[in-house]
Amino acid sequence: MFWVYGTGFLEIAAGIGLMIPAIREMTAILLIVFYVLVFVANVHSSQKKINIFKADYTGPGMQYLYTQRIPMQIILIAWTWYFGIYLH
């Protein structure tokens, strides 16, 4: 639960940081690093077939990573780069 609340707090703080022009670019860079680190955790949990809803090892595995997480991570990174760095 620590990691769930901790990453949730970081996401809220990053959302606030993106709204402040003076720190928008730095926040975007740190948020992209955060997304990459979350991706690494998603690879690990997919390899172990962790089911986040049941907290056991009956999850969908690598198929979920390829069809859901990778496309979402790419969209989030591109969105953050475009609005946080490119347009800044």
C-alpha positions in Angstrom: 0.0 0.0 0.0 2.9 2.3 0.6 3.9 2.3 -3.0 0.3 2.8 -4.2 -0.1 5.9 -2.1 3.4 7.1 -2.7 3.1 7.0 -6.5 -0.4 8.5 -6.3 1.0 11.4 -4.3 3.8 11.8 -6.9 1.2 11.9 -9.7 -0.9 14.5 -8.0 2.2 16.6 -7.3 3.4 16.3 -10.9 -0.1 17.4 -12.1 0.2 20.5 -10.0 3.8 21.1 -11.2 2.7 20.9 -14.8 0.3 23.8 -14.2 3.1 26.1 -12.8 4.9 27.7 -15.8 8.2 28.2 -13.9 8.6 24.5 -13.1 6.6 22.9 -16.0 9.6 21.7 -18.0 11.5 20.2 -15.1 8.3 18.6 -13.9 7.7 17.1 -17.3 11.2 15.6 -17.4 10.8 14.1 -14.0 7.4 12.8 -14.9 8.8 11.1 -18.0 11.5 9.5 -15.8 8.7 8.4 -13.4 6.8 6.8 -16.3 9.8 4.9 -17.4 10.3 3.6 -13.8 6.7 2.6 -13.6 7.1 0.8 -16.9 9.9 -1.3 -15.5 7.7 -2.2 -12.5 4.9 -3.2 -15.0 7.3 -5.5 -16.9 8.3 -7.1 -13.6 4.7 -7.6 -12.5 3.7 -8.9 -16.0 6.5 -11.5 -15.9 5.4 -12.7 -12.5 1.7 -12.7 -13.7 0.7 -10.5 -10.7 -3.1 -9.9 -10.5 -3.4 -6.4 -9.0 -7.1 -6.9 -8.2 -6.7 -10.2 -6.3 -3.1 -9.7 -5.1 -2.0 -13.1 -6.3 -0.2 -14.6 -9.3 -3.2 -15.2 -11.6 -2.7 -12.1 -13.7 -2.8 -11.9 -17.5 1.0 -11.8 -17.8 2.9 -10.4 -20.8 -0.1 -10.1 -23.1 -1.5 -7.4 -20.9 1.8 -5.6 -21.1 1.9 -5.6 -24.9 -1.8 -4.7 -25.4 -2.5 -2.3 -22.6 0.5 -1.0 -20.7 3.1 -0.3 -23.5 0.6 1.7 -25.6 -0.6 3.7 -22.6 3.0 4.4 -21.5 3.9 5.6 -25.0 0.9 7.9 -25.0 1.6 9.3 -21.6 5.3 10.0 -22.3 4.4 11.6 -25.7 1.7 13.7 -24.1 4.0 14.8 -21.3 6.8 15.7 -23.7 4.5 17.6 -26.1 2.7 19.7 -23.5 5.4 19.9 -20.9 8.6 20.4 -22.9 7.9 21.0 -26.6 5.2 23.7 -26.2 7.1 25.3 -23.2 
